[in-house]
Amino acid sequence: MTENIGLAPLNSEGQTHSDPVSKDNILNKQFESVFSKPSPLSYKQLAKSSMSKLGHPPMPTNHLHRSRR
């Protein structure tokens, strides 16, 4: 009876990888794509996102730059 130790070969970009360094790189790339911190949204992006979720067209943001009289 043979005991299997380690991680099975992984497929990436149509190729099967069995060496430890390639498998490590594939798993790191996957981990980073899932757990990396997103960059903060600007006010303009946040306004567009919030309004679209509510079913409203995006709010114009050019009025934010006018000075008050």
Phi and psi restraints in degrees (range 20) as a CNS / XPLOR table:
assign (resid 1 and name C) (resid 2 and name N)
       (resid 2 and name CA) (resid 2 and name C) 1.0 -101.0 20.0 2
assign (resid 2 and name N) (resid 2 and name CA)
       (resid 2 and name C) (resid 3 and name N) 1.0 134.4 20.0 2
assign (resid 2 and name C) (resid 3 and name N)
       (resid 3 and name CA) (resid 3 and name C) 1.0 -95.9 20.0 2
assign (resid 3 and name N) (resid 3 and name CA)
       (resid 3 and name C) (resid 4 and name N) 1.0 128.4 20.0 2
assign (resid 3 and name C) (resid 4 and name N)
       (resid 4 and name CA) (resid 4 and name C) 1.0 -90.7 20.0 2
assign (resid 4 and name N) (resid 4 and name CA)
       (resid 4 and name C) (resid 5 and name N) 1.0 125.0 20.0 2
assign (resid 4 and name C) (resid 5 and name N)
       (resid 5 and name CA) (resid 5 and name C) 1.0 -125.5 20.0 2
assign (resid 5 and name N) (resid 5 and name CA)
       (resid 5 and name C) (resid 6 and name N) 1.0 137.1 20.0 2
assign (resid 5 and name C) (resid 6 and name N)
       (resid 6 and name CA) (resid 6 and name C) 1.0 104.1 20.0 2
assign (resid 6 and name N) (resid 6 and name CA)
       (resid 6 and name C) (resid 7 and name N) 1.0 -168.3 20.0 2
assign (resid 6 and name C) (resid 7 and name N)
       (resid 7 and name CA) (resid 7 and name C) 1.0 -100.4 20.0 2
assign (resid 7 and name N) (resid 7 and name CA)
       (resid 7 and name C) (resid 8 and name N) 1.0 137.0 20.0 2
assign (resid 7 and name C) (resid 8 and name N)
       (resid 8 and name CA) (resid 8 and name C) 1.0 -64.0 20.0 2
assign (resid 8 and name N) (resid 8 and name CA)
       (resid 8 and name C) (resid 9 and name N) 1.0 160.5 20.0 2
assign (resid 8 and name C) (resid 9 and name N)
       (resid 9 and name CA) (resid 9 and name C) 1.0 -56.1 20.0 2
assign (resid 9 and name N) (resid 9 and name CA)
       (resid 9 and name C) (resid 10 and name N) 1.0 149.7 20.0 2
assign (resid 9 and name C) (resid 10 and name N)
       (resid 10 and name CA) (resid 10 and name C) 1.0 -116.9 20.0 2
assign (resid 10 and name N) (resid 10 and name CA)
       (resid 10 and name C) (resid 11 and name N) 1.0 146.6 20.0 2
assign (resid 10 and name C) (resid 11 and name N)
       (resid 11 and name CA) (resid 11 and name C) 1.0 -100.0 20.0 2
assign (resid 11 and name N) (resid 11 and name CA)
       (resid 11 and name C) (resid 12 and name N) 1.0 133.5 20.0 2
assign (resid 11 and name C) (resid 12 and name N)
       (resid 12 and name CA) (resid 12 and name C) 1.0 -149.2 20.0 2
assign (resid 12 and name N) (resid 12 and name CA)
       (resid 12 and name C) (resid 13 and name N) 1.0 128.7 20.0 2
assign (resid 12 and name C) (resid 13 and name N)
       (resid 13 and name CA) (resid 13 and name C) 1.0 52.8 20.0 2
assign (resid 13 and name N) (resid 13 and name CA)
       (resid 13 and name C) (resid 14 and name N) 1.0 40.7 20.0 2
assign (resid 13 and name C) (resid 14 and name N)
       (resid 14 and name CA) (resid 14 and name C) 1.0 80.3 20.0 2
assign (resid 14 and name N) (resid 14 and name CA)
       (resid 14 and name C) (resid 15 and name N) 1.0 5.2 20.0 2
assign (resid 14 and name C) (resid 15 and name N)
       (resid 15 and name CA) (resid 15 and name C) 1.0 -122.4 20.0 2
assign (resid 15 and name N) (resid 15 and name CA)
       (resid 15 and name C) (resid 16 and name N) 1.0 147.9 20.0 2
assign (resid 15 and name C) (resid 16 and name N)
       (resid 16 and name CA) (resid 16 and name C) 1.0 -94.5 20.0 2
assign (resid 16 and name N) (resid 16 and name CA)
       (resid 16 and name C) (resid 17 and name N) 1.0 129.9 20.0 2
assign (resid 16 and name C) (resid 17 and name N)
       (resid 17 and name CA) (resid 17 and name C) 1.0 -117.4 20.0 2
assign (resid 17 and name N) (resid 17 and name CA)
       (resid 17 and name C) (resid 18 and name N) 1.0 129.3 20.0 2
assign (resid 17 and name C) (resid 18 and name N)
       (resid 18 and name CA) (resid 18 and name C) 1.0 -120.9 20.0 2
assign (resid 18 and name N) (resid 18 and name CA)
       (resid 18 and name C) (resid 19 and name N) 1.0 -11.8 20.0 2
assign (resid 18 and name C) (resid 19 and name N)
       (resid 19 and name CA) (resid 19 and name C) 1.0 -78.1 20.0 2
assign (resid 19 and name N) (resid 19 and name CA)
       (resid 19 and name C) (resid 20 and name N) 1.0 145.6 20.0 2
assign (resid 19 and name C) (resid 20 and name N)
       (resid 20 and name CA) (resid 20 and name C) 1.0 -58.0 20.0 2
assign (resid 20 and name N) (resid 20 and name CA)
       (resid 20 and name C) (resid 21 and name N) 1.0 -38.6 20.0 2
assign (resid 20 and name C) (resid 21 and name N)
       (resid 21 and name CA) (resid 21 and name C) 1.0 -66.4 20.0 2
assign (resid 21 and name N) (resid 21 and name CA)
       (resid 21 and name C) (resid 22 and name N) 1.0 -44.5 20.0 2
assign (resid 21 and name C) (resid 22 and name N)
       (resid 22 and name CA) (resid 22 and name C) 1.0 -63.3 20.0 2
assign (resid 22 and name N) (resid 22 and name CA)
       (resid 22 and name C) (resid 23 and name N) 1.0 -43.5 20.0 2
assign (resid 22 and name C) (resid 23 and name N)
       (resid 23 and name CA) (resid 23 and name C) 1.0 -64.3 20.0 2
assign (resid 23 and name N) (resid 23 and name CA)
       (resid 23 and name C) (resid 24 and name N) 1.0 -38.8 20.0 2
assign (resid 23 and name C) (resid 24 and name N)
       (resid 24 and name CA) (resid 24 and name C) 1.0 -62.0 20.0 2
assign (resid 24 and name N) (resid 24 and name CA)
       (resid 24 and name C) (resid 25 and name N) 1.0 -45.4 20.0 2
assign (resid 24 and name C) (resid 25 and name N)
       (resid 25 and name CA) (resid 25 and name C) 1.0 -63.3 20.0 2
assign (resid 25 and name N) (resid 25 and name CA)
       (resid 25 and name C) (resid 26 and name N) 1.0 -40.3 20.0 2
assign (resid 25 and name C) (resid 26 and name N)
       (resid 26 and name CA) (resid 26 and name C) 1.0 -63.4 20.0 2
assign (resid 26 and name N) (resid 26 and name CA)
       (resid 26 and name C) (resid 27 and name N) 1.0 -46.0 20.0 2
assign (resid 26 and name C) (resid 27 and name N)
       (resid 27 and name CA) (resid 27 and name C) 1.0 -67.4 20.0 2
assign (resid 27 and name N) (resid 27 and name CA)
       (resid 27 and name C) (resid 28 and name N) 1.0 -38.5 20.0 2
assign (resid 27 and name C) (resid 28 and name N)
       (resid 28 and name CA) (resid 28 and name C) 1.0 -63.5 20.0 2
assign (resid 28 and name N) (resid 28 and name CA)
       (resid 28 and name C) (resid 29 and name N) 1.0 -42.1 20.0 2
assign (resid 28 and name C) (resid 29 and name N)
       (resid 29 and name CA) (resid 29 and name C) 1.0 -61.4 20.0 2
assign (resid 29 and name N) (resid 29 and name CA)
       (resid 29 and name C) (resid 30 and name N) 1.0 -43.1 20.0 2
assign (resid 29 and name C) (resid 30 and name N)
       (resid 30 and name CA) (resid 30 and name C) 1.0 -64.3 20.0 2
assign (resid 30 and name N) (resid 30 and name CA)
       (resid 30 and name C) (resid 31 and name N) 1.0 -45.5 20.0 2
assign (resid 30 and name C) (resid 31 and name N)
       (resid 31 and name CA) (resid 31 and name C) 1.0 -59.3 20.0 2
assign (resid 31 and name N) (resid 31 and name CA)
       (resid 31 and name C) (resid 32 and name N) 1.0 -47.2 20.0 2
assign (resid 31 and name C) (resid 32 and name N)
       (resid 32 and name CA) (resid 32 and name C) 1.0 -62.6 20.0 2
assign (resid 32 and name N) (resid 32 and name CA)
       (resid 32 and name C) (resid 33 and name N) 1.0 -35.2 20.0 2
assign (resid 32 and name C) (resid 33 and name N)
       (resid 33 and name CA) (resid 33 and name C) 1.0 -69.8 20.0 2
assign (resid 33 and name N) (resid 33 and name CA)
       (resid 33 and name C) (resid 34 and name N) 1.0 -23.3 20.0 2
assign (resid 33 and name C) (resid 34 and name N)
       (resid 34 and name CA) (resid 34 and name C) 1.0 -95.7 20.0 2
assign (resid 34 and name N) (resid 34 and name CA)
       (resid 34 and name C) (resid 35 and name N) 1.0 -36.8 20.0 2
assign (resid 34 and name C) (resid 35 and name N)
       (resid 35 and name CA) (resid 35 and name C) 1.0 -110.7 20.0 2
assign (resid 35 and name N) (resid 35 and name CA)
       (resid 35 and name C) (resid 36 and name N) 1.0 0.2 20.0 2
assign (resid 35 and name C) (resid 36 and name N)
       (resid 36 and name CA) (resid 36 and name C) 1.0 -67.4 20.0 2
assign (resid 36 and name N) (resid 36 and name CA)
       (resid 36 and name C) (resid 37 and name N) 1.0 147.1 20.0 2
assign (resid 36 and name C) (resid 37 and name N)
       (resid 37 and name CA) (resid 37 and name C) 1.0 -73.4 20.0 2
assign (resid 37 and name N) (resid 37 and name CA)
       (resid 37 and name C) (resid 38 and name N) 1.0 130.8 20.0 2
assign (resid 37 and name C) (resid 38 and name N)
       (resid 38 and name CA) (resid 38 and name C) 1.0 -74.5 20.0 2
assign (resid 38 and name N) (resid 38 and name CA)
       (resid 38 and name C) (resid 39 and name N) 1.0 153.6 20.0 2
assign (resid 38 and name C) (resid 39 and name N)
       (resid 39 and name CA) (resid 39 and name C) 1.0 -73.0 20.0 2
assign (resid 39 and name N) (resid 39 and name CA)
       (resid 39 and name C) (resid 40 and name N) 1.0 148.4 20.0 2
assign (resid 39 and name C) (resid 40 and name N)
       (resid 40 and name CA) (resid 40 and name C) 1.0 -63.1 20.0 2
assign (resid 40 and name N) (resid 40 and name CA)
       (resid 40 and name C) (resid 41 and name N) 1.0 146.6 20.0 2
assign (resid 40 and name C) (resid 41 and name N)
       (resid 41 and name CA) (resid 41 and name C) 1.0 -78.2 20.0 2
assign (resid 41 and name N) (resid 41 and name CA)
       (resid 41 and name C) (resid 42 and name N) 1.0 144.7 20.0 2
assign (resid 41 and name C) (resid 42 and name N)
       (resid 42 and name CA) (resid 42 and name C) 1.0 -76.3 20.0 2
assign (resid 42 and name N) (resid 42 and name CA)
       (resid 42 and name C) (resid 43 and name N) 1.0 166.5 20.0 2
assign (resid 42 and name C) (resid 43 and name N)
       (resid 43 and name CA) (resid 43 and name C) 1.0 -58.7 20.0 2
assign (resid 43 and name N) (resid 43 and name CA)
       (resid 43 and name C) (resid 44 and name N) 1.0 -40.9 20.0 2
assign (resid 43 and name C) (resid 44 and name N)
       (resid 44 and name CA) (resid 44 and name C) 1.0 -61.9 20.0 2
assign (resid 44 and name N) (resid 44 and name CA)
       (resid 44 and name C) (resid 45 and name N) 1.0 -45.2 20.0 2
assign (resid 44 and name C) (resid 45 and name N)
       (resid 45 and name CA) (resid 45 and name C) 1.0 -64.9 20.0 2
assign (resid 45 and name N) (resid 45 and name CA)
       (resid 45 and name C) (resid 46 and name N) 1.0 -41.5 20.0 2
assign (resid 45 and name C) (resid 46 and name N)
       (resid 46 and name CA) (resid 46 and name C) 1.0 -63.7 20.0 2
assign (resid 46 and name N) (resid 46 and name CA)
       (resid 46 and name C) (resid 47 and name N) 1.0 -42.7 20.0 2
assign (resid 46 and name C) (resid 47 and name N)
       (resid 47 and name CA) (resid 47 and name C) 1.0 -63.1 20.0 2
assign (resid 47 and name N) (resid 47 and name CA)
       (resid 47 and name C) (resid 48 and name N) 1.0 -44.6 20.0 2
assign (resid 47 and name C) (resid 48 and name N)
       (resid 48 and name CA) (resid 48 and name C) 1.0 -62.9 20.0 2
assign (resid 48 and name N) (resid 48 and name CA)
       (resid 48 and name C) (resid 49 and name N) 1.0 -43.4 20.0 2
assign (resid 48 and name C) (resid 49 and name N)
       (resid 49 and name CA) (resid 49 and name C) 1.0 -65.4 20.0 2
assign (resid 49 and name N) (resid 49 and name CA)
       (resid 49 and name C) (resid 50 and name N) 1.0 -45.9 20.0 2
assign (resid 49 and name C) (resid 50 and name N)
       (resid 50 and name CA) (resid 50 and name C) 1.0 -64.1 20.0 2
assign (resid 50 and name N) (resid 50 and name CA)
       (resid 50 and name C) (resid 51 and name N) 1.0 -44.0 20.0 2
assign (resid 50 and name C) (resid 51 and name N)
       (resid 51 and name CA) (resid 51 and name C) 1.0 -68.5 20.0 2
assign (resid 51 and name N) (resid 51 and name CA)
       (resid 51 and name C) (resid 52 and name N) 1.0 -38.0 20.0 2
assign (resid 51 and name C) (resid 52 and name N)
       (resid 52 and name CA) (resid 52 and name C) 1.0 -68.1 20.0 2
assign (resid 52 and name N) (resid 52 and name CA)
       (resid 52 and name C) (resid 53 and name N) 1.0 -32.0 20.0 2
assign (resid 52 and name C) (resid 53 and name N)
       (resid 53 and name CA) (resid 53 and name C) 1.0 -68.1 20.0 2
assign (resid 53 and name N) (resid 53 and name CA)
       (resid 53 and name C) (resid 54 and name N) 1.0 -27.9 20.0 2
assign (resid 53 and name C) (resid 54 and name N)
       (resid 54 and name CA) (resid 54 and name C) 1.0 -87.0 20.0 2
assign (resid 54 and name N) (resid 54 and name CA)
       (resid 54 and name C) (resid 55 and name N) 1.0 -3.8 20.0 2
assign (resid 54 and name C) (resid 55 and name N)
       (resid 55 and name CA) (resid 55 and name C) 1.0 84.4 20.0 2
assign (resid 55 and name N) (resid 55 and name CA)
       (resid 55 and name C) (resid 56 and name N) 1.0 16.7 20.0 2
assign (resid 55 and name C) (resid 56 and name N)
       (resid 56 and name CA) (resid 56 and name C) 1.0 -105.1 20.0 2
assign (resid 56 and name N) (resid 56 and name CA)
       (resid 56 and name C) (resid 57 and name N) 1.0 151.4 20.0 2
assign (resid 56 and name C) (resid 57 and name N)
       (resid 57 and name CA) (resid 57 and name C) 1.0 -66.2 20.0 2
assign (resid 57 and name N) (resid 57 and name CA)
       (resid 57 and name C) (resid 58 and name N) 1.0 156.1 20.0 2
assign (resid 57 and name C) (resid 58 and name N)
       (resid 58 and name CA) (resid 58 and name C) 1.0 -58.4 20.0 2
assign (resid 58 and name N) (resid 58 and name CA)
       (resid 58 and name C) (resid 59 and name N) 1.0 140.2 20.0 2
assign (resid 58 and name C) (resid 59 and name N)
       (resid 59 and name CA) (resid 59 and name C) 1.0 -77.1 20.0 2
assign (resid 59 and name N) (resid 59 and name CA)
       (resid 59 and name C) (resid 60 and name N) 1.0 134.6 20.0 2
assign (resid 59 and name C) (resid 60 and name N)
       (resid 60 and name CA) (resid 60 and name C) 1.0 -66.0 20.0 2
assign (resid 60 and name N) (resid 60 and name CA)
       (resid 60 and name C) (resid 61 and name N) 1.0 136.7 20.0 2
assign (resid 60 and name C) (resid 61 and name N)
       (resid 61 and name CA) (resid 61 and name C) 1.0 -106.5 20.0 2
assign (resid 61 and name N) (resid 61 and name CA)
       (resid 61 and name C) (resid 62 and name N) 1.0 0.2 20.0 2
assign (resid 61 and name C) (resid 62 and name N)
       (resid 62 and name CA) (resid 62 and name C) 1.0 -67.8 20.0 2
assign (resid 62 and name N) (resid 62 and name CA)
       (resid 62 and name C) (resid 63 and name N) 1.0 -22.5 20.0 2
assign (resid 62 and name C) (resid 63 and name N)
       (resid 63 and name CA) (resid 63 and name C) 1.0 -69.7 20.0 2
assign (resid 63 and name N) (resid 63 and name CA)
       (resid 63 and name C) (resid 64 and name N) 1.0 -15.8 20.0 2
assign (resid 63 and name C) (resid 64 and name N)
       (resid 64 and name CA) (resid 64 and name C) 1.0 -72.4 20.0 2
assign (resid 64 and name N) (resid 64 and name CA)
       (resid 64 and name C) (resid 65 and name N) 1.0 -18.7 20.0 2
assign (resid 64 and name C) (resid 65 and name N)
       (resid 65 and name CA) (resid 65 and name C) 1.0 -96.1 20.0 2
assign (resid 65 and name N) (resid 65 and name CA)
       (resid 65 and name C) (resid 66 and name N) 1.0 -4.4 20.0 2
assign (resid 65 and name C) (resid 66 and name N)
       (resid 66 and name CA) (resid 66 and name C) 1.0 -76.3 20.0 2
assign (resid 66 and name N) (resid 66 and name CA)
       (resid 66 and name C) (resid 67 and name N) 1.0 144.9 20.0 2
assign (resid 66 and name C) (resid 67 and name N)
       (resid 67 and name CA) (resid 67 and name C) 1.0 -82.5 20.0 2
assign (resid 67 and name N) (resid 67 and name CA)
       (resid 67 and name C) (resid 68 and name N) 1.0 147.3 20.0 2
assign (resid 67 and name C) (resid 68 and name N)
       (resid 68 and name CA) (resid 68 and name C) 1.0 -83.2 20.0 2
assign (resid 68 and name N) (resid 68 and name CA)
       (resid 68 and name C) (resid 69 and name N) 1.0 142.9 20.0 2
